[in-house]
């Protein structure tokens, strides 16, 4: 009996000793990167260089923009989302903005969009529609279109909603205003930790982005992101919801794209 009592005491002491699952938060390193279809500032297509730039950051989850999947000769008609995932040994969810017929019969469909790479399991993924002004239509009008990626990743037992987006590039902010409203509407339907990453094509103080900062916190890295050779403005973002704390944020120096990425280390509350 005494041995049983001692064993029970040891077990109770062990269980009370702060197991990993009882930690109040988990750490997550995220990266937002407009990869310019793997073409660097030297005008050379080099997806291995893109992968190396991502690998050097040690990011757990990566949101990509300007990703080609069998799209054009500029990227050798490769599946860049899958190629990067393979090179980095990560899971991938690709969300096309455009999905067009192939140039030759029997070839894969031509797609261009955004993606999420993850070292952690992906519980759910969805390609949401937001308002867009198509670059493929000679006379476009604002209309709902896909290309707003959401991936729910399981980070050491904690589900985190990760979004990758690419907002309109035009000087007129009208479409970006609609896209911000769409983004907040979609995110309001989700519960739990949320991380929005992407190329917003506007700086933090732009009026069209103001609604985002009423519900999200900008990671505010020390540095600009565009153009990569001599950045003068920050148009690439990591933004987080309540329950997510930014521990650090940086802009890694790389010329693998015309943008520099944004890297943030986050603490996600259980």
Order of alpha helices (4+ residues) and beta strands (2+ residues): alpha-beta-alpha-beta-alpha-beta-beta-beta-beta-beta-alpha-beta-beta-beta-beta-beta
